[in-house]
Amino acid sequence: MFTHIMIGSNDLERSRRFYNATFAALGGKQGEMDARGRLIYAHEGGRLMITTPIDGKPATAANGGTIGIGAASREHVLAWHAAGSTHGGTAIESPPSERPNGAFVAYLRDPDGNKLTARTLAVR
């Protein structure tokens, strides 16, 4: 159903460092800047795009919003969480853990405050 997610950033280079590190931990590729100045990460048909807001106002995180990122294994989730925590992200909610449905999840806020989760697929 979704083709992409676009989020705002107040510092694209800071975002590039954070997302390059977290996606590398998941086996993903580095982001690329397009001709319009947007940072783009593409994987299996999906795209995460990061831009400074076009209205010129500061970027803010969505209140109540979470961006979910698929991970192949528990080890990938842990590596993602460690890379994000090391590159300007903030660990939030519970420590990385298994949920009752069998999914293994971790949560971070990116340097601009966007809430992210990396998770494996549920096994039950």
N, C-alpha and C positions, 0 to 999 in steps of 0.2 A: 504494500500500500504506500509506503513512504519512499521517496526518491532521495531526499537529503534532509539534513538538519543544518540550519544556519544559526550561529550564535555570535554575539558581539564580544569584542575585546577592546580594552583601552590601551593595550600594548601588544601588537602582533608578534614582535620578536620574543617577548616573554611567553606568549602562547605557543609559538613555534617550538621553543625549547621544551616546554611541558608536554605538548602533544607528540612531538618527535620521540621523546623518551618513553612515554606511556605506550604509544603504538608500536615502537620497536620491541618493547617487552612482550607484546602479543604476537610478534612476528610480522608486523605490518611495515609499510613503507613510510618514508619521510614525506612531510607535506610539501606541496608546491604552491608558489604564489602565482595567481593568474594575472592577466593583463589589467584587471580591474582592482588589483591590490587585495584580493581575498586569498586567504590561506586555505588550501583544499587537501583533504585526505580522502582517498578513494579506496574501497575494498569490496569486492564481490558485488558490484553494482550500486552500493550505497556510498553516499558522500557526506562527510562532515565539513562544513565550510565555516570559516571564522573571518569576521570582518570588523572594521571599525564602523559604528552606526552611520548610515547615510544621512541621518538628520542632523549630524554634528553634535548631538548630545552624548553624554557618557554612557557607556555600555553598563547594563545592570543584569544580574542573574534573575532567571525566572523564579518567582516565589511559588514553591510547590512543584516545580518541574524537575524531572530527572532524565538524563540521557543514559540509556542502557547500551553497553558495549559487550558483544559476545566474546567469550574466551574459550579456547579449546580444552583447557584443563585447569585444575586447581592451581597448579604451578604457574600457569600464565596469569591467573588472577593475582596471585601473590607477587609475581614479578611486576605486574602493572601497578599494583598498589605501592610497592617499594619505589619504582621509578617515579611515579607521580609525587610521592612524599618527598623525594630527593630533589625534584625539579620544580618546586614552587607550589605544589598542591598541598591541601590540608586534609588529613584523615578525619572522617566524620562518622557518626553513628557508631555501630559496633565494630570491633576488629573484624578482619576478614573471617568469614564463618560459613558453615553449611546451614541452609534453611530447611525447614520441615519437608519441603517438596524435593529435597535432594540437590538443589542448585547450590553452588559455592559462590559467594558474593563478597565484594568489597566496595566501599564507597569513598569518594574523594570530592573535594571542591577544587576546581581548577583555579589558577591565579586570579581570575576575574569573578570567582564565586559561583560558577555554574556547577550544579550537582551532577556527578557522574557515578555510574556503577559499572563494574565489570563483573560478568557472571557466566558460569557454565550453564549448560542446559539442565533442566530438572531431570532427575533419573527415576523418579517415582511417578 
